[in-house]
């Protein structure tokens, strides 16, 4: 399966994890990331994601 994740997904682990909804979304994102790293799925990337990420003032994110 090919998966497209928007910037909200990529940045979710950096958000306030004391909120249950954010914590659950973070766990889901990390599970998807694990599947991508294990080659169970393929990440689809776009120019817009690249552009948006370049606009982020925080290098670590």
N, CA, C and O atoms as a Tripos MOL2 file, in Angstrom:
@<TRIPOS>MOLECULE
protein
  244   243    61     0     0
PROTEIN
NO_CHARGES

@<TRIPOS>ATOM
      1 N           0.8370   -1.1620    0.0000 N.3       1 UNK1
      2 CA          0.0000    0.0000    0.0000 C.3       1 UNK1
      3 C           0.8970    1.2460    0.0000 C.2       1 UNK1
      4 O           1.9160    1.2860    0.6900 O.2       1 UNK1
      5 N           0.5130    2.2410   -0.7690 N.am      2 UNK2
      6 CA          1.2200    3.5180   -0.7750 C.3       2 UNK2
      7 C           0.5030    4.4730    0.1760 C.2       2 UNK2
      8 O          -0.7200    4.6070    0.1260 O.2       2 UNK2
      9 N           1.2660    5.1310    1.0370 N.am      3 UNK3
     10 CA          0.6970    6.0270    2.0320 C.3       3 UNK3
     11 C           1.2500    7.4370    1.8620 C.2       3 UNK3
     12 O           2.4400    7.6320    1.6170 O.2       3 UNK3
     13 N           0.3640    8.4080    1.9970 N.am      4 UNK4
     14 CA          0.7450    9.8220    1.9490 C.3       4 UNK4
     15 C           0.4270   10.4170    3.3160 C.2       4 UNK4
     16 O          -0.7220   10.3850    3.7550 O.2       4 UNK4
     17 N           1.4270   10.9540    3.9820 N.am      5 UNK5
     18 CA          1.2410   11.5890    5.2810 C.3       5 UNK5
     19 C           1.4790   13.0820    5.1290 C.2       5 UNK5
     20 O           2.4640   13.5010    4.5220 O.2       5 UNK5
     21 N           0.5780   13.8810    5.6790 N.am      6 UNK6
     22 CA          0.7920   15.3170    5.5970 C.3       6 UNK6
     23 C           1.6920   15.7790    6.7430 C.2       6 UNK6
     24 O           2.0710   14.9820    7.6020 O.2       6 UNK6
     25 N           2.0250   17.0500    6.7520 N.am      7 UNK7
     26 CA          2.9510   17.5660    7.7530 C.3       7 UNK7
     27 C           2.4220   17.4470    9.1720 C.2       7 UNK7
     28 O           3.2070   17.3470   10.1150 O.2       7 UNK7
     29 N           1.1220   17.4570    9.3380 N.am      8 UNK8
     30 CA          0.5630   17.2770   10.6870 C.3       8 UNK8
     31 C           1.0120   15.9350   11.2670 C.2       8 UNK8
     32 O           1.3320   15.8350   12.4520 O.2       8 UNK8
     33 N           1.0310   14.9210   10.4280 N.am      9 UNK9
     34 CA          1.4700   13.5950   10.8860 C.3       9 UNK9
     35 C           2.9420   13.6060   11.2720 C.2       9 UNK9
     36 O           3.3220   13.0700   12.3130 O.2       9 UNK9
     37 N           3.7590   14.2120   10.4380 N.am     10 UNK10
     38 CA          5.1960   14.2330   10.7090 C.3      10 UNK10
     39 C           5.5270   15.0160   11.9790 C.2      10 UNK10
     40 O           6.4670   14.6700   12.6950 O.2      10 UNK10
     41 N           4.7670   16.0580   12.2560 N.am     11 UNK11
     42 CA          5.0490   16.9100   13.4130 C.3      11 UNK11
     43 C           4.3010   16.5070   14.6760 C.2      11 UNK11
     44 O           4.5730   17.0570   15.7430 O.2      11 UNK11
     45 N           3.3760   15.5710   14.5880 N.am     12 UNK12
     46 CA          2.5580   15.1930   15.7360 C.3      12 UNK12
     47 C           3.3880   14.7580   16.9570 C.2      12 UNK12
     48 O           3.0090   15.1130   18.0730 O.2      12 UNK12
     49 N           4.4790   14.0220   16.8140 N.am     13 UNK13
     50 CA          5.2520   13.6380   18.0110 C.3      13 UNK13
     51 C           5.8450   14.8250   18.7760 C.2      13 UNK13
     52 O           6.2340   14.6790   19.9340 O.2      13 UNK13
     53 N           5.9160   15.9860   18.1470 N.am     14 UNK14
     54 CA          6.4790   17.1690   18.8050 C.3      14 UNK14
     55 C           5.4080   17.9930   19.5340 C.2      14 UNK14
     56 O           5.7240   18.9820   20.1950 O.2      14 UNK14
     57 N           4.1420   17.5790   19.4100 N.am     15 UNK15
     58 CA          3.0500   18.3030   20.0490 C.3      15 UNK15
     59 C           2.8780   17.8540   21.5030 C.2      15 UNK15
     60 O           3.4970   16.8840   21.9390 O.2      15 UNK15
     61 N           2.0390   18.5650   22.2370 N.am     16 UNK16
     62 CA          1.7710   18.2980   23.6530 C.3      16 UNK16
     63 C           1.1320   16.9220   23.8290 C.2      16 UNK16
     64 O          -0.0350   16.7260   23.4910 O.2      16 UNK16
     65 N           1.9000   15.9760   24.3560 N.am     17 UNK17
     66 CA          1.4400   14.5920   24.4760 C.3      17 UNK17
     67 C           0.5550   14.3590   25.6970 C.2      17 UNK17
     68 O           0.1010   13.2370   25.9210 O.2      17 UNK17
     69 N           0.3030   15.4030   26.4930 N.am     18 UNK18
     70 CA         -0.5880   15.2300   27.6480 C.3      18 UNK18
     71 C          -2.0480   15.1670   27.2190 C.2      18 UNK18
     72 O          -2.9010   14.7310   27.9930 O.2      18 UNK18
     73 N          -2.3440   15.5930   26.0030 N.am     19 UNK19
     74 CA         -3.7030   15.4940   25.4720 C.3      19 UNK19
     75 C          -3.8970   14.0990   24.8730 C.2      19 UNK19
     76 O          -3.1080   13.6760   24.0280 O.2      19 UNK19
     77 N          -4.9150   13.3980   25.2930 N.am     20 UNK20
     78 CA         -5.1280   12.0030   24.8840 C.3      20 UNK20
     79 C          -5.2210   11.8650   23.3690 C.2      20 UNK20
     80 O          -4.6060   10.9660   22.7960 O.2      20 UNK20
     81 N          -5.9730   12.7340   22.7180 N.am     21 UNK21
     82 CA         -6.1400   12.6420   21.2620 C.3      21 UNK21
     83 C          -4.7900   12.7570   20.5630 C.2      21 UNK21
     84 O          -4.4960   11.9890   19.6470 O.2      21 UNK21
     85 N          -3.9820   13.7000   20.9850 N.am     22 UNK22
     86 CA         -2.6660   13.8980   20.3590 C.3      22 UNK22
     87 C          -1.7760   12.7030   20.6260 C.2      22 UNK22
     88 O          -1.0510   12.2610   19.7350 O.2      22 UNK22
     89 N          -1.8180   12.1770   21.8290 N.am     23 UNK23
     90 CA         -1.0220   11.0050   22.1630 C.3      23 UNK23
     91 C          -1.4000    9.7960   21.3010 C.2      23 UNK23
     92 O          -0.5210    9.0820   20.8200 O.2      23 UNK23
     93 N          -2.6930    9.5660   21.1060 N.am     24 UNK24
     94 CA         -3.1560    8.4480   20.2720 C.3      24 UNK24
     95 C          -2.7390    8.6540   18.8180 C.2      24 UNK24
     96 O          -2.2940    7.7140   18.1590 O.2      24 UNK24
     97 N          -2.8800    9.8720   18.3220 N.am     25 UNK25
     98 CA         -2.4560   10.1650   16.9470 C.3      25 UNK25
     99 C          -0.9520    9.9670   16.7880 C.2      25 UNK25
    100 O          -0.4940    9.5000   15.7450 O.2      25 UNK25
    101 N          -0.1890   10.3170   17.8080 N.am     26 UNK26
    102 CA          1.2610   10.1110   17.7680 C.3      26 UNK26
    103 C           1.5840    8.6280   17.6980 C.2      26 UNK26
    104 O           2.4340    8.2120   16.9100 O.2      26 UNK26
    105 N           0.9090    7.8250   18.5210 N.am     27 UNK27
    106 CA          1.1460    6.3830   18.5050 C.3      27 UNK27
    107 C           0.7940    5.7810   17.1410 C.2      27 UNK27
    108 O           1.4960    4.9000   16.6450 O.2      27 UNK27
    109 N          -0.2900    6.2610   16.5430 N.am     28 UNK28
    110 CA         -0.6720    5.7800   15.2120 C.3      28 UNK28
    111 C           0.4000    6.1480   14.1870 C.2      28 UNK28
    112 O           0.7760    5.3280   13.3490 O.2      28 UNK28
    113 N           0.8850    7.3840   14.2600 N.am     29 UNK29
    114 CA          1.9210    7.8310   13.3170 C.3      29 UNK29
    115 C           3.1790    6.9910   13.4840 C.2      29 UNK29
    116 O           3.7990    6.6090   12.4910 O.2      29 UNK29
    117 N           3.5670    6.6980   14.7150 N.am     30 UNK30
    118 CA          4.7700    5.8970   14.9560 C.3      30 UNK30
    119 C           4.5890    4.4580   14.4780 C.2      30 UNK30
    120 O           5.5400    3.8380   14.0030 O.2      30 UNK30
    121 N           3.3740    3.9250   14.6020 N.am     31 UNK31
    122 CA          3.1010    2.5730   14.1000 C.3      31 UNK31
    123 C           3.2010    2.5440   12.5760 C.2      31 UNK31
    124 O           3.7700    1.6150   12.0040 O.2      31 UNK31
    125 N           2.6470    3.5600   11.9240 N.am     32 UNK32
    126 CA          2.7440    3.6580   10.4670 C.3      32 UNK32
    127 C           4.1970    3.8060   10.0520 C.2      32 UNK32
    128 O           4.6390    3.1780    9.0910 O.2      32 UNK32
    129 N           4.9370    4.6320   10.7710 N.am     33 UNK33
    130 CA          6.3560    4.8310   10.4680 C.3      33 UNK33
    131 C           7.1210    3.5180   10.5710 C.2      33 UNK33
    132 O           7.9890    3.2350    9.7450 O.2      33 UNK33
    133 N           6.8040    2.7240   11.5720 N.am     34 UNK34
    134 CA          7.4440    1.4180   11.7300 C.3      34 UNK34
    135 C           7.1420    0.5090   10.5370 C.2      34 UNK34
    136 O           8.0290   -0.1850   10.0390 O.2      34 UNK34
    137 N           5.8930    0.5170   10.0830 N.am     35 UNK35
    138 CA          5.5310   -0.2890    8.9170 C.3      35 UNK35
    139 C           6.2770    0.1820    7.6680 C.2      35 UNK35
    140 O           6.6770   -0.6300    6.8330 O.2      35 UNK35
    141 N           6.4580    1.4850    7.5470 N.am     36 UNK36
    142 CA          7.2060    2.0230    6.4080 C.3      36 UNK36
    143 C           8.6700    1.5890    6.4690 C.2      36 UNK36
    144 O           9.2490    1.1950    5.4570 O.2      36 UNK36
    145 N           9.2590    1.6620    7.6500 N.am     37 UNK37
    146 CA         10.6600    1.2660    7.8120 C.3      37 UNK37
    147 C          10.8610   -0.2260    7.5580 C.2      37 UNK37
    148 O          11.9170   -0.6480    7.0860 O.2      37 UNK37
    149 N           9.8330   -1.0220    7.8770 N.am     38 UNK38
    150 CA          9.9000   -2.4750    7.6560 C.3      38 UNK38
    151 C           9.4520   -2.8790    6.2600 C.2      38 UNK38
    152 O           9.2920   -4.0640    5.9690 O.2      38 UNK38
    153 N           9.2480   -1.8800    5.3910 N.am     39 UNK39
    154 CA          8.8930   -2.1020    3.9820 C.3      39 UNK39
    155 C           7.5500   -2.7860    3.7760 C.2      39 UNK39
    156 O           7.3220   -3.4110    2.7400 O.2      39 UNK39
    157 N           6.6520   -2.6700    4.7660 N.am     40 UNK40
    158 CA          5.3100   -3.2290    4.6020 C.3      40 UNK40
    159 C           4.4450   -2.3230    3.7440 C.2      40 UNK40
    160 O           3.4880   -2.7750    3.1140 O.2      40 UNK40
    161 N           4.7880   -1.0360    3.7230 N.am     41 UNK41
    162 CA          4.0800   -0.0420    2.9190 C.3      41 UNK41
    163 C           5.1080    0.9080    2.3200 C.2      41 UNK41
    164 O           6.2760    0.8910    2.7050 O.2      41 UNK41
    165 N           4.6730    1.7300    1.3830 N.am     42 UNK42
    166 CA          5.5470    2.6840    0.7150 C.3      42 UNK42
    167 C           5.0640    4.1040    0.9910 C.2      42 UNK42
    168 O           3.8730    4.3950    0.8860 O.2      42 UNK42
    169 N           5.9890    4.9740    1.3420 N.am     43 UNK43
    170 CA          5.6490    6.3720    1.5790 C.3      43 UNK43
    171 C           5.6560    7.1260    0.2580 C.2      43 UNK43
    172 O           6.6050    7.0360   -0.5200 O.2      43 UNK43
    173 N           4.5890    7.8670    0.0190 N.am     44 UNK44
    174 CA          4.4880    8.7100   -1.1640 C.3      44 UNK44
    175 C           4.7750   10.1360   -0.7260 C.2      44 UNK44
    176 O           4.2150   10.6080    0.2630 O.2      44 UNK44
    177 N           5.6350   10.8170   -1.4500 N.am     45 UNK45
    178 CA          6.0960   12.1570   -1.1030 C.3      45 UNK45
    179 C           5.6900   13.1210   -2.2010 C.2      45 UNK45
    180 O           5.5310   12.7100   -3.3500 O.2      45 UNK45
    181 N           5.5200   14.3840   -1.8770 N.am     46 UNK46
    182 CA          5.1610   15.3580   -2.9010 C.3      46 UNK46
    183 C           6.0410   16.5980   -2.7730 C.2      46 UNK46
    184 O           6.6680   16.8320   -1.7400 O.2      46 UNK46
    185 N           6.0720   17.3710   -3.8260 N.am     47 UNK47
    186 CA          6.7990   18.6280   -3.8120 C.3      47 UNK47
    187 C           6.2450   19.5500   -2.7290 C.2      47 UNK47
    188 O           7.0130   20.2630   -2.0830 O.2      47 UNK47
    189 N           4.9540   19.5500   -2.5210 N.am     48 UNK48
    190 CA          4.3440   20.4350   -1.5170 C.3      48 UNK48
    191 C           4.8030   20.0780   -0.1110 C.2      48 UNK48
    192 O           5.0270   20.9700    0.7070 O.2      48 UNK48
    193 N           4.9460   18.7950    0.1820 N.am     49 UNK49
    194 CA          5.4810   18.4090    1.4870 C.3      49 UNK49
    195 C           6.9000   18.9360    1.6540 C.2      49 UNK49
    196 O           7.2560   19.4620    2.7090 O.2      49 UNK49
    197 N           7.6930   18.7930    0.6240 N.am     50 UNK50
    198 CA          9.0730   19.2960    0.6540 C.3      50 UNK50
    199 C           9.0730   20.8020    0.9020 C.2      50 UNK50
    200 O           9.8320   21.2960    1.7360 O.2      50 UNK50
    201 N           8.2400   21.5160    0.1960 N.am     51 UNK51
    202 CA          8.1510   22.9710    0.3370 C.3      51 UNK51
    203 C           7.7060   23.3590    1.7530 C.2      51 UNK51
    204 O           8.3070   24.2320    2.3800 O.2      51 UNK51
    205 N           6.6500   22.7030    2.2510 N.am     52 UNK52
    206 CA          6.1540   23.0170    3.5930 C.3      52 UNK52
    207 C           7.2090   22.7300    4.6530 C.2      52 UNK52
    208 O           7.3790   23.5100    5.5900 O.2      52 UNK52
    209 N           7.9110   21.6230    4.5110 N.am     53 UNK53
    210 CA          8.9500   21.2790    5.4820 C.3      53 UNK53
    211 C          10.0980   22.2750    5.4680 C.2      53 UNK53
    212 O          10.6990   22.5540    6.5050 O.2      53 UNK53
    213 N          10.3940   22.8000    4.3130 N.am     54 UNK54
    214 CA         11.4690   23.7850    4.2160 C.3      54 UNK54
    215 C          11.0820   25.1000    4.8890 C.2      54 UNK54
    216 O          11.9570   25.8870    5.2530 O.2      54 UNK54
    217 N           9.7800   25.3490    5.0600 N.am     55 UNK55
    218 CA          9.3020   26.5730    5.6950 C.3      55 UNK55
    219 C           9.3070   26.4680    7.2290 C.2      55 UNK55
    220 O           9.1430   27.4780    7.9130 O.2      55 UNK55
    221 N           9.4890   25.2890    7.7570 N.am     56 UNK56
    222 CA          9.4670   25.0790    9.1970 C.3      56 UNK56
    223 C          10.7280   25.6850    9.8170 C.2      56 UNK56
    224 O          11.8360   25.3260    9.4180 O.2      56 UNK56
    225 N          10.5820   26.5970   10.7840 N.am     57 UNK57
    226 CA         11.7550   27.2380   11.3710 C.3      57 UNK57
    227 C          12.5410   26.3350   12.3240 C.2      57 UNK57
    228 O          13.6430   26.6950   12.7370 O.2      57 UNK57
    229 N          11.9910   25.1670   12.6790 N.am     58 UNK58
    230 CA         12.6390   24.2530   13.6020 C.3      58 UNK58
    231 C          13.3080   23.1220   12.8210 C.2      58 UNK58
    232 O          12.6200   22.2540   12.2850 O.2      58 UNK58
    233 N          14.6210   23.1230   12.7510 N.am     59 UNK59
    234 CA         15.3620   22.1180   11.9650 C.3      59 UNK59
    235 C          15.0610   20.6920   12.3960 C.2      59 UNK59
    236 O          14.9520   19.8050   11.5500 O.2      59 UNK59
    237 N          14.9270   20.4570   13.6870 N.am     60 UNK60
    238 CA         14.7020   19.0950   14.1980 C.3      60 UNK60
    239 C          13.3820   18.5220   13.7120 C.2      60 UNK60
    240 O          13.2460   17.3060   13.5820 O.2      60 UNK60
    241 N          12.4190   19.3730   13.4440 N.am     61 UNK61
    242 CA         11.1190   18.9100   13.0090 C.3      61 UNK61
    243 C          11.1160   18.6800   11.5300 C.2      61 UNK61
    244 O          10.0940   18.2820   10.9690 O.2      61 UNK61
@<TRIPOS>BOND
     1     1     2 1
     2     2     3 1
     3     3     4 2
     4     3     5 am
     5     5     6 1
     6     6     7 1
     7     7     8 2
     8     7     9 am
     9     9    10 1
    10    10    11 1
    11    11    12 2
    12    11    13 am
    13    13    14 1
    14    14    15 1
    15    15    16 2
    16    15    17 am
    17    17    18 1
    18    18    19 1
    19    19    20 2
    20    19    21 am
    21    21    22 1
    22    22    23 1
    23    23    24 2
    24    23    25 am
    25    25    26 1
    26    26    27 1
    27    27    28 2
    28    27    29 am
    29    29    30 1
    30    30    31 1
    31    31    32 2
    32    31    33 am
    33    33    34 1
    34    34    35 1
    35    35    36 2
    36    35    37 am
    37    37    38 1
    38    38    39 1
    39    39    40 2
    40    39    41 am
    41    41    42 1
    42    42    43 1
    43    43    44 2
    44    43    45 am
    45    45    46 1
    46    46    47 1
    47    47    48 2
    48    47    49 am
    49    49    50 1
    50    50    51 1
    51    51    52 2
    52    51    53 am
    53    53    54 1
    54    54    55 1
    55    55    56 2
    56    55    57 am
    57    57    58 1
    58    58    59 1
    59    59    60 2
    60    59    61 am
    61    61    62 1
    62    62    63 1
    63    63    64 2
    64    63    65 am
    65    65    66 1
    66    66    67 1
    67    67    68 2
    68    67    69 am
    69    69    70 1
    70    70    71 1
    71    71    72 2
    72    71    73 am
    73    73    74 1
    74    74    75 1
    75    75    76 2
    76    75    77 am
    77    77    78 1
    78    78    79 1
    79    79    80 2
    80    79    81 am
    81    81    82 1
    82    82    83 1
    83    83    84 2
    84    83    85 am
    85    85    86 1
    86    86    87 1
    87    87    88 2
    88    87    89 am
    89    89    90 1
    90    90    91 1
    91    91    92 2
    92    91    93 am
    93    93    94 1
    94    94    95 1
    95    95    96 2
    96    95    97 am
    97    97    98 1
    98    98    99 1
    99    99   100 2
   100    99   101 am
   101   101   102 1
   102   102   103 1
   103   103   104 2
   104   103   105 am
   105   105   106 1
   106   106   107 1
   107   107   108 2
   108   107   109 am
   109   109   110 1
   110   110   111 1
   111   111   112 2
   112   111   113 am
   113   113   114 1
   114   114   115 1
   115   115   116 2
   116   115   117 am
   117   117   118 1
   118   118   119 1
   119   119   120 2
   120   119   121 am
   121   121   122 1
   122   122   123 1
   123   123   124 2
   124   123   125 am
   125   125   126 1
   126   126   127 1
   127   127   128 2
   128   127   129 am
   129   129   130 1
   130   130   131 1
   131   131   132 2
   132   131   133 am
   133   133   134 1
   134   134   135 1
   135   135   136 2
   136   135   137 am
   137   137   138 1
   138   138   139 1
   139   139   140 2
   140   139   141 am
   141   141   142 1
   142   142   143 1
   143   143   144 2
   144   143   145 am
   145   145   146 1
   146   146   147 1
   147   147   148 2
   148   147   149 am
   149   149   150 1
   150   150   151 1
   151   151   152 2
   152   151   153 am
   153   153   154 1
   154   154   155 1
   155   155   156 2
   156   155   157 am
   157   157   158 1
   158   158   159 1
   159   159   160 2
   160   159   161 am
   161   161   162 1
   162   162   163 1
   163   163   164 2
   164   163   165 am
   165   165   166 1
   166   166   167 1
   167   167   168 2
   168   167   169 am
   169   169   170 1
   170   170   171 1
   171   171   172 2
   172   171   173 am
   173   173   174 1
   174   174   175 1
   175   175   176 2
   176   175   177 am
   177   177   178 1
   178   178   179 1
   179   179   180 2
   180   179   181 am
   181   181   182 1
   182   182   183 1
   183   183   184 2
   184   183   185 am
   185   185   186 1
   186   186   187 1
   187   187   188 2
   188   187   189 am
   189   189   190 1
   190   190   191 1
   191   191   192 2
   192   191   193 am
   193   193   194 1
   194   194   195 1
   195   195   196 2
   196   195   197 am
   197   197   198 1
   198   198   199 1
   199   199   200 2
   200   199   201 am
   201   201   202 1
   202   202   203 1
   203   203   204 2
   204   203   205 am
   205   205   206 1
   206   206   207 1
   207   207   208 2
   208   207   209 am
   209   209   210 1
   210   210   211 1
   211   211   212 2
   212   211   213 am
   213   213   214 1
   214   214   215 1
   215   215   216 2
   216   215   217 am
   217   217   218 1
   218   218   219 1
   219   219   220 2
   220   219   221 am
   221   221   222 1
   222   222   223 1
   223   223   224 2
   224   223   225 am
   225   225   226 1
   226   226   227 1
   227   227   228 2
   228   227   229 am
   229   229   230 1
   230   230   231 1
   231   231   232 2
   232   231   233 am
   233   233   234 1
   234   234   235 1
   235   235   236 2
   236   235   237 am
   237   237   238 1
   238   238   239 1
   239   239   240 2
   240   239   241 am
   241   241   242 1
   242   242   243 1
   243   243   244 2
@<TRIPOS>SUBSTRUCTURE
     1 UNK1         2 RESIDUE 1 A UNK
     2 UNK2         6 RESIDUE 1 A UNK
     3 UNK3        10 RESIDUE 1 A UNK
     4 UNK4        14 RESIDUE 1 A UNK
     5 UNK5        18 RESIDUE 1 A UNK
     6 UNK6        22 RESIDUE 1 A UNK
     7 UNK7        26 RESIDUE 1 A UNK
     8 UNK8        30 RESIDUE 1 A UNK
     9 UNK9        34 RESIDUE 1 A UNK
    10 UNK10       38 RESIDUE 1 A UNK
    11 UNK11       42 RESIDUE 1 A UNK
    12 UNK12       46 RESIDUE 1 A UNK
    13 UNK13       50 RESIDUE 1 A UNK
    14 UNK14       54 RESIDUE 1 A UNK
    15 UNK15       58 RESIDUE 1 A UNK
    16 UNK16       62 RESIDUE 1 A UNK
    17 UNK17       66 RESIDUE 1 A UNK
    18 UNK18       70 RESIDUE 1 A UNK
    19 UNK19       74 RESIDUE 1 A UNK
    20 UNK20       78 RESIDUE 1 A UNK
    21 UNK21       82 RESIDUE 1 A UNK
    22 UNK22       86 RESIDUE 1 A UNK
    23 UNK23       90 RESIDUE 1 A UNK
    24 UNK24       94 RESIDUE 1 A UNK
    25 UNK25       98 RESIDUE 1 A UNK
    26 UNK26      102 RESIDUE 1 A UNK
    27 UNK27      106 RESIDUE 1 A UNK
    28 UNK28      110 RESIDUE 1 A UNK
    29 UNK29      114 RESIDUE 1 A UNK
    30 UNK30      118 RESIDUE 1 A UNK
    31 UNK31      122 RESIDUE 1 A UNK
    32 UNK32      126 RESIDUE 1 A UNK
    33 UNK33      130 RESIDUE 1 A UNK
    34 UNK34      134 RESIDUE 1 A UNK
    35 UNK35      138 RESIDUE 1 A UNK
    36 UNK36      142 RESIDUE 1 A UNK
    37 UNK37      146 RESIDUE 1 A UNK
    38 UNK38      150 RESIDUE 1 A UNK
    39 UNK39      154 RESIDUE 1 A UNK
    40 UNK40      158 RESIDUE 1 A UNK
    41 UNK41      162 RESIDUE 1 A UNK
    42 UNK42      166 RESIDUE 1 A UNK
    43 UNK43      170 RESIDUE 1 A UNK
    44 UNK44      174 RESIDUE 1 A UNK
    45 UNK45      178 RESIDUE 1 A UNK
    46 UNK46      182 RESIDUE 1 A UNK
    47 UNK47      186 RESIDUE 1 A UNK
    48 UNK48      190 RESIDUE 1 A UNK
    49 UNK49      194 RESIDUE 1 A UNK
    50 UNK50      198 RESIDUE 1 A UNK
    51 UNK51      202 RESIDUE 1 A UNK
    52 UNK52      206 RESIDUE 1 A UNK
    53 UNK53      210 RESIDUE 1 A UNK
    54 UNK54      214 RESIDUE 1 A UNK
    55 UNK55      218 RESIDUE 1 A UNK
    56 UNK56      222 RESIDUE 1 A UNK
    57 UNK57      226 RESIDUE 1 A UNK
    58 UNK58      230 RESIDUE 1 A UNK
    59 UNK59      234 RESIDUE 1 A UNK
    60 UNK60      238 RESIDUE 1 A UNK
    61 UNK61      242 RESIDUE 1 A UNK
